[in-house]
């Protein structure tokens, strides 16, 4: 298969960076809307979501799969101080390079500077569509050192209204009206 015949793009999502980036800005991403956004705006037909596996987040994983993401789990390392690390960077780069002949262009979702080399390489071989940066105020300065990055970088906060989760359940914060007290006969 030659690259001229390929008309679709693939997305590679750094799940932890996405979650922490938008959470720091005070909003929650609607994964279904996000998957639809990737399809409509960037012609993404396959979207890999890289994340450390935590059993207690099974509902999230189910929702991501229902939204159309392909989950790639990384085992977590738990440190004595309570911190948890699930480094997905190498797996994400590897998958992106394994697939390089299968997609027209890649969409990377991250603000992590560990991907700067991959970004430069994909751009140099005309395989980079865009880099979606979860948090405009907290991404790697290594991206800015890449000449021409401004034509690839897109900030997710610019699309917050289209991508944020909104709880549509009705909320009743008021007390129900009290019943009138029975009046004693006069």
Buried (B, 14 or more C-beta within 10 A) or exposed (E): EEBEEBEBBBBBBBBBBBBBBBEEBEBEBBBBBBBBBBBEBBBBBBBBBBBBBEEEEEEBBEBBEEBBBBBBBBEEEEEEEEEEEBBBBEBBBEBBBEBBEEBBBBBBBBBBBBBBEBBBBBBEEEBBBBBBBBBBEEBBEBBEEBEEBEEBBBBBBEBBEBBBBEEEEEEEEEEEEEEEEEEEEE
